């Protein structure tokens, strides 16, 4: 069962179905996608002592897909039903996998996934299936550099609770390097937020940003050996080396400009939305909303949107309450909450869902543990401590 559980985690957390689809064709992509869901179902059915379901995530999926179907007029009804069923399988069955998974296991799996980004940059720089060969932003298994940046951000957040020193330092080094190679502005922002907050909590954490700046220095030194995105590299270089920061490049294709395009469309149908994938598919003059909050509001209306806001507000608030004892919860909450503002694949790309469910589980387990301790007689509490 452990081998099955780890296989499921690797398939989902390495984005292997998407990777096989992009590089090996539709047959391999479909096979790996169905295999990941089949194995997840098998694990759920075979495992004993089942736990509580993750009801908020299940309700969110039911609301989103059900309301989206009201205005769904385009072709591909079977594709819609397929995505609906796949989402429900994930949010219902993955809980049993996550209940039996440790932070260290997720950390190591993400670390190996981050190595694929470095290999992509150093060994296969022209392997960019979803972009042109000389794109110069690397993503490894994850195909999209912004998605890859989120992977690195979650790994970096988890690094602060890894007790094995060499594993922690290796992870911080690799996640930082891989994140820089994605040239994701969101990764840089999140990396800075986590580093600053970590130092505020414990001054000894100053060593981690120093590792990051050392990685950045090496990146600049060996940059001429890599095929990099020229615009993004020069913008990054200007922040640390040049007297004049290239703000135009940094602001170019800003997400706020993309979101603004959809304002009228969202305002036009705020209650029940515009229908499935209406804000995701590129159309004439529309690039895709690149914001899961706005995508939910624009496609399914106000009710799933409020649930989504409430769910991630809960994760942020509860993780902040536990900041003194479990700072990693707050770091992860920041990552998953901010990541939803730069991508619109929330209901079809399950990484954010799985990490959010894992965080929700940790917060719930901590709450249950507190209740158990509060119910114990005083003498048992003192003996336990």
Secondary structure, 3 states (H helix, E strand, C coil): CHHHHHHHHHHHHCCHHHHHHHHHCHHHHHHHHHHHHHHHHHHHHHCCCCCCCCHHHHHHHHHHHHHHHHHCCCCCHHHHHHHHHHHHHHHHHHHHHHHCCCHHHHHHHHHHHHHHHHHHHHCCCCCCCCCCCCCCCCCHHHCCHHHHHHHHHHHHHHHCCCCCHHHHHHHHHHHHHHHHHHCCHHHHHHHHHHHHHHHHHCHHHHHHHHHHHHHHHHHHHCHHHCCCCHHHHHHHHHHHCCCCCCHHHHHCCCHHHHHHHCHHHHHHCCCCCCCCCCCCCCECCECCCCCHHHHHHHHHCHHHHHHHHHHHHHHHHHHHHCCCCCHHHHHHHHHHHHHCCCCCCCCCCCHHHHHHHHHHHHHHHHHHHHHHHHHCCHHHHHHHC
